Amino acid sequence: MPPSPTTAAPLTFESFWRWLQEHRNCVVRVGNPDVMLTDAEPLHWDFFDEPDGQAVCQLILGKALVGEVVIERGDVLFVQASPDLEQAQAGHWMFECFGGTREDSYPLFLFVTTHGMEAAQGHQGLKH
């Protein structure tokens, strides 16, 4: 079933981050205004929390770090999920982490996954 063309209700960063850690093999791209990390066959994703509370997303080739995005949890106001219209035929979803204020929010980080937060067909066969 293709994703709905509507935007889902906003999420807290904590709920999104917990879900994302369970779906690391479903990540296609991660970025911010300075960098865009893109998945490829020989690469893998790692997500973890620093002792100071920062959320870290790394793209790794073997044991070598290819790129890293560090997120200050306190900077993220909410996460907005919506179908990736540029990849609509693939069913990809965008999760944008917004900062600022409710009245003047702006995207800080972008995560693109192969599916939304609902269960995807054939998803059970993926290694998590």
N, C-alpha and C positions, 0 to 999 in steps of 0.2 A: 504494500500500500504506500503510495507516495506521501510525503509529508504535507500537512496542511499549509496553505500559503499564509497562515496567520502567525503572529508572534505569540509565544507562550508567556504566561505570567512571570514577572521577575523572580529571580531566585536569590537567596543569600549566597555569598561567596563560599561559606562553609559547606552548605549542602551541595553546591556544584563541585567543590574541590574533593569532597568525599566520593561523589559519584565518578568524577574524572579519574581518580586513582584506581577505581575498579575497571576502567575502560581505556587504559593506556594504549592498548593495541588498536583502538578505534580512532585514534587521533591522526589527523591528516596534516594540519598546520597549526602553528602557535606563533603569535607575534605581538608586537607593539609598534609604535611609530618608528622605532629605530631598527628593528630586526624582524625577519620572518623566517622561522624554522619550518622546513617542509620534510615530511616523512618520505623515506625510500626503503626499499627492501633490506639492505644491509644495516639499517639504523634501528635503534630502539629508543623508547621514551622512558624517562625516570621522573617520578614526582615524589617530593618529600617535603618535610617541614624542618626548617632550621630551628635551633634552640631558642632564638629570639623571636620566633613566630612567623618569619617570612615563609612564603610558599615558593618552592623552587621547581621549575620544569626544565629538564635537561634532555637534549638530543645527543645520543651516544653512538659511536661507531666502534664496535669491539669494546675496548676499554678507554678509548679516546673521546674526550668531550668535544662535540662539534659546535654546540651552542647552548646558551642558558638564558632563561628568563626568570627574574626574581621579582616576586610580587609582595608588596607591603600590604598585608591584609587590611589594615586600617584605612588604606587609600581607596579600597573598593566599596562603593556604595551599594551596588547590586549587580547581578548578572542577568543579561537579557538573551534568551534563546530564540532563534528563528531559523527557518530553512535558508540554506545558502543558495540564493537565487542564481549565482554564477555557476553553481554545480547542481542545479535542480534535477537533472536527469540522473545524477548519481545518488541523490537522496541525502547529501551532506547537510549538516546543521552547523550554524555559527553560534558561539556563546561569547558574547561581548561583555567584558568586565568594565563597568562604568565607574568613574570617580566624579568628584566635584560635589555639587549640592543637588537636591531633588529638582530645584528650579533651573539649574544650569549644569547638567551632567554631560560628560564627554567620555568616549571610549579610551580605556587605558590599555587593555589587552584583548586579544582575539584568539579563541580556540575554535578550530573546525574539526568536527568529528564525522564519522561515516553514518551516524544516525543520531536521532534525538534521544531524550531521556526515557522515552517509552521503549518497551521491548521491541527489538527489530527482528524481522523474520530471519532465521538461520543464524542468529546471533549466538545461540547457545553453543555452537561449534567453535566459536573463537576462543583462543587461549587468552586468559586474562591474568 
